[in-house]
Amino acid sequence: MAIKINFNGCIEETASVSAFDHGFLFGDSVYEVVATHNNLPCFLNEHLNRLRQSANAIALKIPWTDDQFKTEISRTIQEAGNPESYVRIIVTRGEGEIDIDPSSCHKPNILLYVTPLKSFPEEYYQDGVGISLVSIKRNSKDALNPGIKTGNYLNNVLAQIEAIKSGAKDALMLNNDGYLTECTTSNFFMVRNGALLTPSLGCGILSGITREVILKLANENGILVEEGKWLPEELDRVEETFISGSIKKIMPVCRIDNRLIGEGKVGPVTKKLIKLYSSVLENIGATSFQN
């Protein structure tokens, strides 16, 4: 297994960006994370579309077409030769003056990181994991909108540090109004009376690619879905919780801080959605979610 980095179309085992790159200096960049399944990138069209939405939101012009991205991602995956790969796509503002004004940056840099795909312990999915409701708030959507996937992740880093100190696997954050939002790199779901509840985009969350697939699967399979606003007290009234993401997929959560969720085990709705999502992955290239 190998790590390969595609830097502006050149594939190497290591790469360096300039100390004057605004992505390094100011976090002035956008990114996406894609996982492969059966060595094919999952939901690549959706990821590239969101990458462009993020770039447009920060007035960053991406120099590659989607076809160029697909060609270079495929080439880098093949050269890495991993059974399954983690692909991180980063577009930085490029080199410029040491000044937050981006007008001195004329050439964005594109980096594709391909590494062996991390696998989580099977017991995480069989027994569930614990997360922590932390004091760090999610970025306000009126400041740096969490719906824009940028390199500015310091508040998520601080939230994760707090969660790790408490022995949790991830941090669940509130927004400034006190409503539940999402975890550091995962969307958050609850199940109450058989219905699937998840914070709405208006709460200030990322529109996760996996989240959208889960909502579609739930709607297609008779699971009532509600997107809304919930205070932390709602956690006392739910039977199941789980988190989702491109790498985690659907990961059950059976404990939040010292509170067991439901009976403290993986519930039937979560199990059903895991099975449905696994079926989608097995049919990548032959479903409505094809790349």
ABEGO torsion letter per residue (X at the ends): XBBBBBBGGBBBABBBBBAABAAAAAGBBBBBBBBBBGGBBBGAAAAAAAAAAAAAAAGBBBABBAAAAAAAAAAAAAAAGBABBBBBBBBBAEBBBBBABAAABABBBBBBBBBBBBBBBAAAAAAEBBBBBBABBBBBAABBBAABBBABAAAAAAAAAAAAAAGBABBBBBBAAGBBBBBAABBBBBBBGGBBBBBBAAAGBBBBAAAAAAAAAAAAAGBBBBBBBBBAAAAAABABBBBBBAAAEBBBBABBEABBBEAGBBBAAAAAAAAAAAAAAAABGABAABX
